[in-house]
Amino acid sequence: MKFHSIRLFFTHILSNITCLAFQVIDPVVPRYTALEAEGTVPVLVNGASVEPLTVAKHPKNDTIGTKTVWVGPRILIDGVDAETLKEGENTTFINWGNLLINKINW
């Protein structure tokens, strides 16, 4: 019974720390994109050209500044994300917009 009480206490503390981090840190931390070194899957975008986009570092806080995101006809995504794609459905690509998935080639 004592172990259970200690576990609940630490779960409560961790929950409070997470909540505080979300309230204090999340609004001011810039957003970047990273991919796993292995297991990436290409997404081919018809009609897209290679070009830089200047976008906000945080979607809700423009005061943090901007970053350059390169877009083009071939986008790499993580394999686990690729597994969730479905033909005929729109998928949101951050800083790009919604793309209709026409065909999946496995």
Gaussian input, Z-matrix of N, CA and C with variables (Angstrom, degrees):
# hf/3-21g

backbone

0 1
 N
 C     1     B1
 C     2     B2     1     A1
 N     3     B3     2     A2     1     D1
 C     4     B4     3     A3     2     D2
 C     5     B5     4     A4     3     D3
 N     6     B6     5     A5     4     D4
 C     7     B7     6     A6     5     D5
 C     8     B8     7     A7     6     D6
 N     9     B9     8     A8     7     D7
 C    10    B10     9     A9     8     D8
 C    11    B11    10    A10     9     D9
 N    12    B12    11    A11    10    D10
 C    13    B13    12    A12    11    D11
 C    14    B14    13    A13    12    D12
 N    15    B15    14    A14    13    D13
 C    16    B16    15    A15    14    D14
 C    17    B17    16    A16    15    D15
 N    18    B18    17    A17    16    D16
 C    19    B19    18    A18    17    D17
 C    20    B20    19    A19    18    D18
 N    21    B21    20    A20    19    D19
 C    22    B22    21    A21    20    D20
 C    23    B23    22    A22    21    D21
 N    24    B24    23    A23    22    D22
 C    25    B25    24    A24    23    D23
 C    26    B26    25    A25    24    D24
 N    27    B27    26    A26    25    D25
 C    28    B28    27    A27    26    D26
 C    29    B29    28    A28    27    D27
 N    30    B30    29    A29    28    D28
 C    31    B31    30    A30    29    D29
 C    32    B32    31    A31    30    D30
 N    33    B33    32    A32    31    D31
 C    34    B34    33    A33    32    D32
 C    35    B35    34    A34    33    D33
 N    36    B36    35    A35    34    D34
 C    37    B37    36    A36    35    D35
 C    38    B38    37    A37    36    D36
 N    39    B39    38    A38    37    D37
 C    40    B40    39    A39    38    D38
 C    41    B41    40    A40    39    D39
 N    42    B42    41    A41    40    D40
 C    43    B43    42    A42    41    D41
 C    44    B44    43    A43    42    D42
 N    45    B45    44    A44    43    D43
 C    46    B46    45    A45    44    D44
 C    47    B47    46    A46    45    D45
 N    48    B48    47    A47    46    D46
 C    49    B49    48    A48    47    D47
 C    50    B50    49    A49    48    D48
 N    51    B51    50    A50    49    D49
 C    52    B52    51    A51    50    D50
 C    53    B53    52    A52    51    D51
 N    54    B54    53    A53    52    D52
 C    55    B55    54    A54    53    D53
 C    56    B56    55    A55    54    D54
 N    57    B57    56    A56    55    D55
 C    58    B58    57    A57    56    D56
 C    59    B59    58    A58    57    D57
 N    60    B60    59    A59    58    D58
 C    61    B61    60    A60    59    D59
 C    62    B62    61    A61    60    D60
 N    63    B63    62    A62    61    D61
 C    64    B64    63    A63    62    D62
 C    65    B65    64    A64    63    D63
 N    66    B66    65    A65    64    D64
 C    67    B67    66    A66    65    D65
 C    68    B68    67    A67    66    D66
 N    69    B69    68    A68    67    D67
 C    70    B70    69    A69    68    D68
 C    71    B71    70    A70    69    D69
 N    72    B72    71    A71    70    D70
 C    73    B73    72    A72    71    D71
 C    74    B74    73    A73    72    D72
 N    75    B75    74    A74    73    D73
 C    76    B76    75    A75    74    D74
 C    77    B77    76    A76    75    D75
 N    78    B78    77    A77    76    D76
 C    79    B79    78    A78    77    D77
 C    80    B80    79    A79    78    D78
 N    81    B81    80    A80    79    D79
 C    82    B82    81    A81    80    D80
 C    83    B83    82    A82    81    D81
 N    84    B84    83    A83    82    D82
 C    85    B85    84    A84    83    D83
 C    86    B86    85    A85    84    D84
 N    87    B87    86    A86    85    D85
 C    88    B88    87    A87    86    D86
 C    89    B89    88    A88    87    D87
 N    90    B90    89    A89    88    D88
 C    91    B91    90    A90    89    D89
 C    92    B92    91    A91    90    D90
 N    93    B93    92    A92    91    D91
 C    94    B94    93    A93    92    D92
 C    95    B95    94    A94    93    D93
 N    96    B96    95    A95    94    D94
 C    97    B97    96    A96    95    D95
 C    98    B98    97    A97    96    D96
 N    99    B99    98    A98    97    D97
 C   100   B100    99    A99    98    D98
 C   101   B101   100   A100    99    D99
 N   102   B102   101   A101   100   D100
 C   103   B103   102   A102   101   D101
 C   104   B104   103   A103   102   D102
 N   105   B105   104   A104   103   D103
 C   106   B106   105   A105   104   D104
 C   107   B107   106   A106   105   D105
 N   108   B108   107   A107   106   D106
 C   109   B109   108   A108   107   D107
 C   110   B110   109   A109   108   D108
 N   111   B111   110   A110   109   D109
 C   112   B112   111   A111   110   D110
 C   113   B113   112   A112   111   D111
 N   114   B114   113   A113   112   D112
 C   115   B115   114   A114   113   D113
 C   116   B116   115   A115   114   D114
 N   117   B117   116   A116   115   D115
 C   118   B118   117   A117   116   D116
 C   119   B119   118   A118   117   D117
 N   120   B120   119   A119   118   D118
 C   121   B121   120   A120   119   D119
 C   122   B122   121   A121   120   D120
 N   123   B123   122   A122   121   D121
 C   124   B124   123   A123   122   D122
 C   125   B125   124   A124   123   D123
 N   126   B126   125   A125   124   D124
 C   127   B127   126   A126   125   D125
 C   128   B128   127   A127   126   D126
 N   129   B129   128   A128   127   D127
 C   130   B130   129   A129   128   D128
 C   131   B131   130   A130   129   D129
 N   132   B132   131   A131   130   D130
 C   133   B133   132   A132   131   D131
 C   134   B134   133   A133   132   D132
 N   135   B135   134   A134   133   D133
 C   136   B136   135   A135   134   D134
 C   137   B137   136   A136   135   D135
 N   138   B138   137   A137   136   D136
 C   139   B139   138   A138   137   D137
 C   140   B140   139   A139   138   D138
 N   141   B141   140   A140   139   D139
 C   142   B142   141   A141   140   D140
 C   143   B143   142   A142   141   D141
 N   144   B144   143   A143   142   D142
 C   145   B145   144   A144   143   D143
 C   146   B146   145   A145   144   D144
 N   147   B147   146   A146   145   D145
 C   148   B148   147   A147   146   D146
 C   149   B149   148   A148   147   D147
 N   150   B150   149   A149   148   D148
 C   151   B151   150   A150   149   D149
 C   152   B152   151   A151   150   D150
 N   153   B153   152   A152   151   D151
 C   154   B154   153   A153   152   D152
 C   155   B155   154   A154   153   D153
 N   156   B156   155   A155   154   D154
 C   157   B157   156   A156   155   D155
 C   158   B158   157   A157   156   D156
 N   159   B159   158   A158   157   D157
 C   160   B160   159   A159   158   D158
 C   161   B161   160   A160   159   D159
 N   162   B162   161   A161   160   D160
 C   163   B163   162   A162   161   D161
 C   164   B164   163   A163   162   D162
 N   165   B165   164   A164   163   D163
 C   166   B166   165   A165   164   D164
 C   167   B167   166   A166   165   D165
 N   168   B168   167   A167   166   D166
 C   169   B169   168   A168   167   D167
 C   170   B170   169   A169   168   D168
 N   171   B171   170   A170   169   D169
 C   172   B172   171   A171   170   D170
 C   173   B173   172   A172   171   D171
 N   174   B174   173   A173   172   D172
 C   175   B175   174   A174   173   D173
 C   176   B176   175   A175   174   D174
 N   177   B177   176   A176   175   D175
 C   178   B178   177   A177   176   D176
 C   179   B179   178   A178   177   D177
 N   180   B180   179   A179   178   D178
 C   181   B181   180   A180   179   D179
 C   182   B182   181   A181   180   D180
 N   183   B183   182   A182   181   D181
 C   184   B184   183   A183   182   D182
 C   185   B185   184   A184   183   D183
 N   186   B186   185   A185   184   D184
 C   187   B187   186   A186   185   D185
 C   188   B188   187   A187   186   D186
 N   189   B189   188   A188   187   D187
 C   190   B190   189   A189   188   D188
 C   191   B191   190   A190   189   D189
 N   192   B192   191   A191   190   D190
 C   193   B193   192   A192   191   D191
 C   194   B194   193   A193   192   D192
 N   195   B195   194   A194   193   D193
 C   196   B196   195   A195   194   D194
 C   197   B197   196   A196   195   D195
 N   198   B198   197   A197   196   D196
 C   199   B199   198   A198   197   D197
 C   200   B200   199   A199   198   D198
 N   201   B201   200   A200   199   D199
 C   202   B202   201   A201   200   D200
 C   203   B203   202   A202   201   D201
 N   204   B204   203   A203   202   D202
 C   205   B205   204   A204   203   D203
 C   206   B206   205   A205   204   D204
 N   207   B207   206   A206   205   D205
 C   208   B208   207   A207   206   D206
 C   209   B209   208   A208   207   D207
 N   210   B210   209   A209   208   D208
 C   211   B211   210   A210   209   D209
 C   212   B212   211   A211   210   D210
 N   213   B213   212   A212   211   D211
 C   214   B214   213   A213   212   D212
 C   215   B215   214   A214   213   D213
 N   216   B216   215   A215   214   D214
 C   217   B217   216   A216   215   D215
 C   218   B218   217   A217   216   D216
 N   219   B219   218   A218   217   D217
 C   220   B220   219   A219   218   D218
 C   221   B221   220   A220   219   D219
 N   222   B222   221   A221   220   D220
 C   223   B223   222   A222   221   D221
 C   224   B224   223   A223   222   D222
 N   225   B225   224   A224   223   D223
 C   226   B226   225   A225   224   D224
 C   227   B227   226   A226   225   D225
 N   228   B228   227   A227   226   D226
 C   229   B229   228   A228   227   D227
 C   230   B230   229   A229   228   D228
 N   231   B231   230   A230   229   D229
 C   232   B232   231   A231   230   D230
 C   233   B233   232   A232   231   D231
 N   234   B234   233   A233   232   D232
 C   235   B235   234   A234   233   D233
 C   236   B236   235   A235   234   D234
 N   237   B237   236   A236   235   D235
 C   238   B238   237   A237   236   D236
 C   239   B239   238   A238   237   D237
 N   240   B240   239   A239   238   D238
 C   241   B241   240   A240   239   D239
 C   242   B242   241   A241   240   D240
 N   243   B243   242   A242   241   D241
 C   244   B244   243   A243   242   D242
 C   245   B245   244   A244   243   D243
 N   246   B246   245   A245   244   D244
 C   247   B247   246   A246   245   D245
 C   248   B248   247   A247   246   D246
 N   249   B249   248   A248   247   D247
 C   250   B250   249   A249   248   D248
 C   251   B251   250   A250   249   D249
 N   252   B252   251   A251   250   D250
 C   253   B253   252   A252   251   D251
 C   254   B254   253   A253   252   D252
 N   255   B255   254   A254   253   D253
 C   256   B256   255   A255   254   D254
 C   257   B257   256   A256   255   D255
 N   258   B258   257   A257   256   D256
 C   259   B259   258   A258   257   D257
 C   260   B260   259   A259   258   D258
 N   261   B261   260   A260   259   D259
 C   262   B262   261   A261   260   D260
 C   263   B263   262   A262   261   D261
 N   264   B264   263   A263   262   D262
 C   265   B265   264   A264   263   D263
 C   266   B266   265   A265   264   D264
 N   267   B267   266   A266   265   D265
 C   268   B268   267   A267   266   D266
 C   269   B269   268   A268   267   D267
 N   270   B270   269   A269   268   D268
 C   271   B271   270   A270   269   D269
 C   272   B272   271   A271   270   D270
 N   273   B273   272   A272   271   D271
 C   274   B274   273   A273   272   D272
 C   275   B275   274   A274   273   D273
 N   276   B276   275   A275   274   D274
 C   277   B277   276   A276   275   D275
 C   278   B278   277   A277   276   D276
 N   279   B279   278   A278   277   D277
 C   280   B280   279   A279   278   D278
 C   281   B281   280   A280   279   D279
 N   282   B282   281   A281   280   D280
 C   283   B283   282   A282   281   D281
 C   284   B284   283   A283   282   D282
 N   285   B285   284   A284   283   D283
 C   286   B286   285   A285   284   D284
 C   287   B287   286   A286   285   D285
 N   288   B288   287   A287   286   D286
 C   289   B289   288   A288   287   D287
 C   290   B290   289   A289   288   D288
 N   291   B291   290   A290   289   D289
 C   292   B292   291   A291   290   D290
 C   293   B293   292   A292   291   D291
 N   294   B294   293   A293   292   D292
 C   295   B295   294   A294   293   D293
 C   296   B296   295   A295   294   D294
 N   297   B297   296   A296   295   D295
 C   298   B298   297   A297   296   D296
 C   299   B299   298   A298   297   D297
 N   300   B300   299   A299   298   D298
 C   301   B301   300   A300   299   D299
 C   302   B302   301   A301   300   D300
 N   303   B303   302   A302   301   D301
 C   304   B304   303   A303   302   D302
 C   305   B305   304   A304   303   D303
 N   306   B306   305   A305   304   D304
 C   307   B307   306   A306   305   D305
 C   308   B308   307   A307   306   D306
 N   309   B309   308   A308   307   D307
 C   310   B310   309   A309   308   D308
 C   311   B311   310   A310   309   D309
 N   312   B312   311   A311   310   D310
 C   313   B313   312   A312   311   D311
 C   314   B314   313   A313   312   D312
 N   315   B315   314   A314   313   D313
 C   316   B316   315   A315   314   D314
 C   317   B317   316   A316   315   D315

   B1=1.4446
   B2=1.5339
   B3=1.3300
   B4=1.4435
   B5=1.5369
   B6=1.3354
   B7=1.4651
   B8=1.5235
   B9=1.3097
   B10=1.4642
   B11=1.5340
   B12=1.3227
   B13=1.4650
   B14=1.5268
   B15=1.3223
   B16=1.4711
   B17=1.5256
   B18=1.3080
   B19=1.4667
   B20=1.5286
   B21=1.3338
   B22=1.4602
   B23=1.5259
   B24=1.3288
   B25=1.4574
   B26=1.5209
   B27=1.3402
   B28=1.4569
   B29=1.5291
   B30=1.3165
   B31=1.4631
   B32=1.5223
   B33=1.3154
   B34=1.4643
   B35=1.5314
   B36=1.3289
   B37=1.4697
   B38=1.5271
   B39=1.3270
   B40=1.4592
   B41=1.5246
   B42=1.3015
   B43=1.4621
   B44=1.5266
   B45=1.3269
   B46=1.4663
   B47=1.5216
   B48=1.3217
   B49=1.4673
   B50=1.5264
   B51=1.3167
   B52=1.4645
   B53=1.5156
   B54=1.3143
   B55=1.4668
   B56=1.5260
   B57=1.3188
   B58=1.4555
   B59=1.5248
   B60=1.3231
   B61=1.4655
   B62=1.5201
   B63=1.3154
   B64=1.4578
   B65=1.5234
   B66=1.3232
   B67=1.4600
   B68=1.5221
   B69=1.3336
   B70=1.4577
   B71=1.5257
   B72=1.3146
   B73=1.4613
   B74=1.5260
   B75=1.3082
   B76=1.4663
   B77=1.5283
   B78=1.3368
   B79=1.4702
   B80=1.5271
   B81=1.3272
   B82=1.4625
   B83=1.5338
   B84=1.3150
   B85=1.4632
   B86=1.5321
   B87=1.3494
   B88=1.4641
   B89=1.5265
   B90=1.3220
   B91=1.4603
   B92=1.5272
   B93=1.3210
   B94=1.4612
   B95=1.5212
   B96=1.3230
   B97=1.4589
   B98=1.5196
   B99=1.3262
   B100=1.4611
   B101=1.5209
   B102=1.3180
   B103=1.4599
   B104=1.5200
   B105=1.3252
   B106=1.4601
   B107=1.5283
   B108=1.3208
   B109=1.4625
   B110=1.5285
   B111=1.3239
   B112=1.4669
   B113=1.5219
   B114=1.3105
   B115=1.4582
   B116=1.5160
   B117=1.3345
   B118=1.4624
   B119=1.5226
   B120=1.3175
   B121=1.4628
   B122=1.5270
   B123=1.3515
   B124=1.4618
   B125=1.5286
   B126=1.3203
   B127=1.4678
   B128=1.5243
   B129=1.3285
   B130=1.4566
   B131=1.5225
   B132=1.3363
   B133=1.4621
   B134=1.5229
   B135=1.3226
   B136=1.4669
   B137=1.5203
   B138=1.3169
   B139=1.4497
   B140=1.5148
   B141=1.3095
   B142=1.4636
   B143=1.5187
   B144=1.3154
   B145=1.4598
   B146=1.5227
   B147=1.3226
   B148=1.4573
   B149=1.5250
   B150=1.3166
   B151=1.4632
   B152=1.5291
   B153=1.3285
   B154=1.4568
   B155=1.5272
   B156=1.3125
   B157=1.4610
   B158=1.5256
   B159=1.2977
   B160=1.4532
   B161=1.5205
   B162=1.3342
   B163=1.4623
   B164=1.5304
   B165=1.3202
   B166=1.4601
   B167=1.5278
   B168=1.3349
   B169=1.4655
   B170=1.5189
   B171=1.3282
   B172=1.4662
   B173=1.5204
   B174=1.3324
   B175=1.4661
   B176=1.5310
   B177=1.3289
   B178=1.4669
   B179=1.5237
   B180=1.3382
   B181=1.4540
   B182=1.5247
   B183=1.3244
   B184=1.4626
   B185=1.5233
   B186=1.3287
   B187=1.4592
   B188=1.5265
   B189=1.3282
   B190=1.4719
   B191=1.5250
   B192=1.3227
   B193=1.4605
   B194=1.5162
   B195=1.3085
   B196=1.4598
   B197=1.5231
   B198=1.3196
   B199=1.4650
   B200=1.5212
   B201=1.3095
   B202=1.4567
   B203=1.5225
   B204=1.3173
   B205=1.4647
   B206=1.5259
   B207=1.3274
   B208=1.4621
   B209=1.5226
   B210=1.3224
   B211=1.4661
   B212=1.5247
   B213=1.3209
   B214=1.4534
   B215=1.5081
   B216=1.3191
   B217=1.4565
   B218=1.5337
   B219=1.3313
   B220=1.4708
   B221=1.5264
   B222=1.3356
   B223=1.4596
   B224=1.5159
   B225=1.3163
   B226=1.4616
   B227=1.5295
   B228=1.3346
   B229=1.4603
   B230=1.5326
   B231=1.3282
   B232=1.4650
   B233=1.5213
   B234=1.3328
   B235=1.4621
   B236=1.5203
   B237=1.3453
   B238=1.4665
   B239=1.5226
   B240=1.3294
   B241=1.4647
   B242=1.5263
   B243=1.3273
   B244=1.4638
   B245=1.5277
   B246=1.3247
   B247=1.4670
   B248=1.5250
   B249=1.3219
   B250=1.4727
   B251=1.5226
   B252=1.3436
   B253=1.4640
   B254=1.5233
   B255=1.3352
   B256=1.4644
   B257=1.5235
   B258=1.3231
   B259=1.4638
   B260=1.5256
   B261=1.3324
   B262=1.4580
   B263=1.5216
   B264=1.3320
   B265=1.4686
   B266=1.5229
   B267=1.3264
   B268=1.4590
   B269=1.5187
   B270=1.3102
   B271=1.4523
   B272=1.5194
   B273=1.3197
   B274=1.4578
   B275=1.5206
   B276=1.3239
   B277=1.4505
   B278=1.5241
   B279=1.3212
   B280=1.4566
   B281=1.5286
   B282=1.3178
   B283=1.4615
   B284=1.5222
   B285=1.3086
   B286=1.4601
   B287=1.5255
   B288=1.3123
   B289=1.4590
   B290=1.5129
   B291=1.3288
   B292=1.4619
   B293=1.5208
   B294=1.3240
   B295=1.4686
   B296=1.5210
   B297=1.3194
   B298=1.4669
   B299=1.5238
   B300=1.3213
   B301=1.4648
   B302=1.5299
   B303=1.3418
   B304=1.4568
   B305=1.5168
   B306=1.3306
   B307=1.4594
   B308=1.5250
   B309=1.3244
   B310=1.4598
   B311=1.5150
   B312=1.3265
   B313=1.4684
   B314=1.5153
   B315=1.3047
   B316=1.4737
   B317=1.4819
   A1=111.35
   A2=116.82
   A3=120.93
   A4=110.94
   A5=116.95
   A6=121.42
   A7=110.29
   A8=116.87
   A9=121.71
   A10=110.26
   A11=118.13
   A12=122.45
   A13=111.04
   A14=116.36
   A15=120.49
   A16=109.74
   A17=116.00
   A18=120.61
   A19=110.71
   A20=117.73
   A21=121.00
   A22=111.10
   A23=116.38
   A24=121.03
   A25=110.46
   A26=117.88
   A27=121.05
   A28=111.90
   A29=117.65
   A30=120.96
   A31=109.83
   A32=116.36
   A33=121.79
   A34=110.45
   A35=117.30
   A36=121.90
   A37=110.10
   A38=117.32
   A39=121.23
   A40=111.04
   A41=117.30
   A42=121.61
   A43=110.72
   A44=116.63
   A45=120.37
   A46=111.99
   A47=117.02
   A48=120.88
   A49=110.04
   A50=116.98
   A51=121.46
   A52=110.73
   A53=117.05
   A54=121.78
   A55=110.23
   A56=116.74
   A57=121.10
   A58=110.89
   A59=117.10
   A60=121.18
   A61=110.56
   A62=116.91
   A63=120.59
   A64=110.54
   A65=117.67
   A66=121.87
   A67=112.53
   A68=117.91
   A69=121.56
   A70=112.59
   A71=117.38
   A72=121.14
   A73=112.25
   A74=117.67
   A75=121.49
   A76=114.14
   A77=120.06
   A78=119.21
   A79=115.14
   A80=118.53
   A81=119.78
   A82=114.31
   A83=117.64
   A84=120.30
   A85=109.49
   A86=117.20
   A87=119.70
   A88=112.17
   A89=116.82
   A90=122.98
   A91=109.85
   A92=115.13
   A93=121.39
   A94=108.58
   A95=116.00
   A96=121.56
   A97=109.45
   A98=115.58
   A99=120.83
   A100=108.72
   A101=115.99
   A102=122.02
   A103=109.36
   A104=115.92
   A105=120.66
   A106=108.15
   A107=116.89
   A108=120.99
   A109=111.49
   A110=117.08
   A111=121.61
   A112=109.40
   A113=115.54
   A114=120.21
   A115=114.85
   A116=117.44
   A117=118.59
   A118=110.14
   A119=115.71
   A120=122.41
   A121=107.70
   A122=117.47
   A123=118.59
   A124=111.87
   A125=115.12
   A126=122.48
   A127=105.43
   A128=116.81
   A129=121.62
   A130=109.17
   A131=116.53
   A132=122.62
   A133=108.74
   A134=116.42
   A135=121.15
   A136=110.83
   A137=116.05
   A138=121.64
   A139=115.02
   A140=118.37
   A141=120.03
   A142=109.93
   A143=115.79
   A144=120.03
   A145=108.95
   A146=115.51
   A147=120.63
   A148=107.98
   A149=115.41
   A150=119.97
   A151=110.21
   A152=116.27
   A153=119.37
   A154=111.07
   A155=116.52
   A156=122.58
   A157=107.91
   A158=117.12
   A159=121.42
   A160=106.87
   A161=115.88
   A162=121.30
   A163=109.64
   A164=115.97
   A165=121.12
   A166=110.16
   A167=116.97
   A168=121.27
   A169=111.56
   A170=117.25
   A171=122.41
   A172=107.23
   A173=118.24
   A174=120.10
   A175=114.61
   A176=117.81
   A177=120.26
   A178=113.48
   A179=117.97
   A180=120.57
   A181=109.59
   A182=116.62
   A183=121.48
   A184=113.24
   A185=117.95
   A186=120.02
   A187=113.09
   A188=117.54
   A189=121.24
   A190=111.00
   A191=116.82
   A192=120.57
   A193=112.47
   A194=115.30
   A195=121.59
   A196=110.53
   A197=114.27
   A198=121.93
   A199=107.88
   A200=116.51
   A201=121.66
   A202=108.95
   A203=115.53
   A204=122.34
   A205=107.06
   A206=116.03
   A207=120.12
   A208=109.59
   A209=116.23
   A210=122.04
   A211=108.12
   A212=115.55
   A213=119.46
   A214=111.32
   A215=117.27
   A216=121.57
   A217=114.01
   A218=117.25
   A219=121.19
   A220=108.65
   A221=116.09
   A222=122.29
   A223=107.88
   A224=117.21
   A225=120.60
   A226=109.61
   A227=116.27
   A228=121.85
   A229=108.10
   A230=116.10
   A231=120.28
   A232=110.08
   A233=115.92
   A234=121.68
   A235=113.01
   A236=117.75
   A237=120.00
   A238=110.73
   A239=117.33
   A240=120.14
   A241=110.65
   A242=116.91
   A243=121.27
   A244=111.23
   A245=116.23
   A246=119.89
   A247=112.65
   A248=118.22
   A249=120.99
   A250=112.29
   A251=118.12
   A252=121.00
   A253=110.58
   A254=115.03
   A255=120.56
   A256=109.07
   A257=115.66
   A258=120.25
   A259=109.98
   A260=114.92
   A261=120.97
   A262=114.52
   A263=118.10
   A264=121.25
   A265=110.99
   A266=115.67
   A267=121.04
   A268=109.69
   A269=115.61
   A270=122.29
   A271=107.88
   A272=116.49
   A273=120.92
   A274=110.48
   A275=115.66
   A276=123.22
   A277=106.76
   A278=116.41
   A279=121.73
   A280=110.03
   A281=116.50
   A282=125.65
   A283=113.38
   A284=117.69
   A285=121.30
   A286=108.95
   A287=116.05
   A288=121.28
   A289=110.44
   A290=116.05
   A291=121.83
   A292=110.28
   A293=115.21
   A294=121.50
   A295=108.64
   A296=116.01
   A297=121.28
   A298=108.15
   A299=116.15
   A300=121.11
   A301=107.36
   A302=116.27
   A303=121.18
   A304=112.76
   A305=116.83
   A306=120.87
   A307=109.29
   A308=115.91
   A309=121.66
   A310=107.55
   A311=115.66
   A312=121.37
   A313=109.15
   A314=117.73
   A315=120.57
   A316=109.65
   D1=-37.17
   D2=-179.02
   D3=-64.52
   D4=-41.40
   D5=178.46
   D6=-59.98
   D7=-40.99
   D8=-179.72
   D9=-61.90
   D10=-41.76
   D11=179.86
   D12=-64.94
   D13=-42.82
   D14=178.70
   D15=-64.05
   D16=-41.89
   D17=179.95
   D18=-62.62
   D19=-43.09
   D20=177.78
   D21=-63.23
   D22=-40.23
   D23=179.18
   D24=-60.08
   D25=-49.63
   D26=-178.40
   D27=-68.58
   D28=-32.73
   D29=175.02
   D30=-63.19
   D31=-41.95
   D32=178.66
   D33=-64.09
   D34=-45.14
   D35=179.08
   D36=-61.14
   D37=-46.56
   D38=179.63
   D39=-61.72
   D40=-39.99
   D41=177.70
   D42=-61.53
   D43=-42.15
   D44=178.91
   D45=-66.41
   D46=-39.90
   D47=178.32
   D48=-64.17
   D49=-42.95
   D50=178.72
   D51=-61.97
   D52=-43.18
   D53=179.52
   D54=-63.48
   D55=-44.36
   D56=179.30
   D57=-63.35
   D58=-43.35
   D59=178.50
   D60=-60.51
   D61=-41.16
   D62=-179.99
   D63=-64.15
   D64=-40.07
   D65=-177.83
   D66=-75.07
   D67=-36.99
   D68=-173.01
   D69=-96.57
   D70=-46.86
   D71=-172.84
   D72=-86.35
   D73=-44.61
   D74=-173.95
   D75=-54.11
   D76=-42.38
   D77=-177.56
   D78=-67.83
   D79=-14.75
   D80=-174.78
   D81=-119.62
   D82=3.13
   D83=-178.48
   D84=-96.14
   D85=127.19
   D86=178.48
   D87=-64.57
   D88=154.55
   D89=179.71
   D90=-104.18
   D91=128.68
   D92=175.71
   D93=-127.53
   D94=165.37
   D95=-179.24
   D96=-113.80
   D97=139.95
   D98=176.39
   D99=-140.66
   D100=149.05
   D101=178.07
   D102=-121.34
   D103=154.12
   D104=172.69
   D105=-62.73
   D106=148.29
   D107=-179.37
   D108=-64.46
   D109=-32.42
   D110=179.71
   D111=-123.38
   D112=154.86
   D113=174.93
   D114=88.55
   D115=17.35
   D116=176.61
   D117=-77.31
   D118=153.83
   D119=-178.49
   D120=-128.49
   D121=131.62
   D122=178.40
   D123=-78.86
   D124=142.32
   D125=171.22
   D126=-115.45
   D127=122.06
   D128=-178.42
   D129=-93.90
   D130=127.60
   D131=-176.43
   D132=-113.24
   D133=108.96
   D134=-179.61
   D135=-63.88
   D136=133.69
   D137=174.79
   D138=82.07
   D139=-2.80
   D140=-179.97
   D141=-82.47
   D142=145.34
   D143=175.68
   D144=-116.66
   D145=155.21
   D146=179.44
   D147=-72.04
   D148=120.50
   D149=179.33
   D150=-160.30
   D151=153.23
   D152=176.55
   D153=-86.74
   D154=142.99
   D155=172.34
   D156=-115.64
   D157=139.58
   D158=173.77
   D159=-99.86
   D160=117.83
   D161=-176.04
   D162=-129.99
   D163=161.86
   D164=178.55
   D165=-67.51
   D166=143.65
   D167=176.71
   D168=-71.17
   D169=-22.07
   D170=177.62
   D171=-135.85
   D172=130.55
   D173=-174.85
   D174=-65.35
   D175=-20.49
   D176=-177.37
   D177=-117.97
   D178=5.42
   D179=-177.01
   D180=-142.03
   D181=92.02
   D182=-178.03
   D183=-69.16
   D184=-18.11
   D185=-176.72
   D186=-69.99
   D187=-14.75
   D188=179.64
   D189=-72.10
   D190=-25.98
   D191=178.57
   D192=117.46
   D193=-167.80
   D194=-177.73
   D195=-123.78
   D196=166.55
   D197=176.32
   D198=-140.71
   D199=162.38
   D200=177.21
   D201=-100.34
   D202=128.31
   D203=176.34
   D204=-119.21
   D205=126.39
   D206=179.00
   D207=-90.64
   D208=131.61
   D209=176.84
   D210=-120.72
   D211=162.29
   D212=179.98
   D213=-177.11
   D214=-170.83
   D215=-176.11
   D216=-74.38
   D217=-8.53
   D218=-179.85
   D219=-133.60
   D220=112.59
   D221=179.89
   D222=-110.45
   D223=137.27
   D224=175.12
   D225=-97.65
   D226=134.73
   D227=174.48
   D228=-130.68
   D229=160.84
   D230=177.17
   D231=-66.92
   D232=146.04
   D233=-179.79
   D234=-57.34
   D235=-37.79
   D236=179.85
   D237=-65.99
   D238=-32.09
   D239=175.45
   D240=-72.80
   D241=-37.48
   D242=179.32
   D243=-61.86
   D244=-34.45
   D245=-179.93
   D246=-64.90
   D247=-20.35
   D248=-179.38
   D249=-88.07
   D250=-11.46
   D251=-179.49
   D252=-69.09
   D253=144.51
   D254=178.41
   D255=-133.34
   D256=136.03
   D257=178.61
   D258=-59.82
   D259=138.10
   D260=178.38
   D261=84.73
   D262=-1.02
   D263=-179.73
   D264=-109.26
   D265=149.06
   D266=173.19
   D267=-80.48
   D268=142.63
   D269=176.41
   D270=-129.89
   D271=136.73
   D272=-179.81
   D273=-88.87
   D274=125.48
   D275=174.00
   D276=-107.74
   D277=117.09
   D278=-175.68
   D279=-56.50
   D280=137.86
   D281=-178.40
   D282=66.49
   D283=7.86
   D284=-179.33
   D285=-123.44
   D286=-53.93
   D287=-178.67
   D288=128.01
   D289=-164.79
   D290=-179.85
   D291=-87.18
   D292=135.28
   D293=175.84
   D294=-122.29
   D295=134.69
   D296=175.69
   D297=-82.38
   D298=126.06
   D299=179.30
   D300=-85.61
   D301=107.02
   D302=-177.84
   D303=-83.31
   D304=-42.67
   D305=-173.03
   D306=-147.29
   D307=140.07
   D308=174.71
   D309=-117.25
   D310=124.18
   D311=178.48
   D312=-111.20
   D313=111.94
   D314=178.22
   D315=-104.73

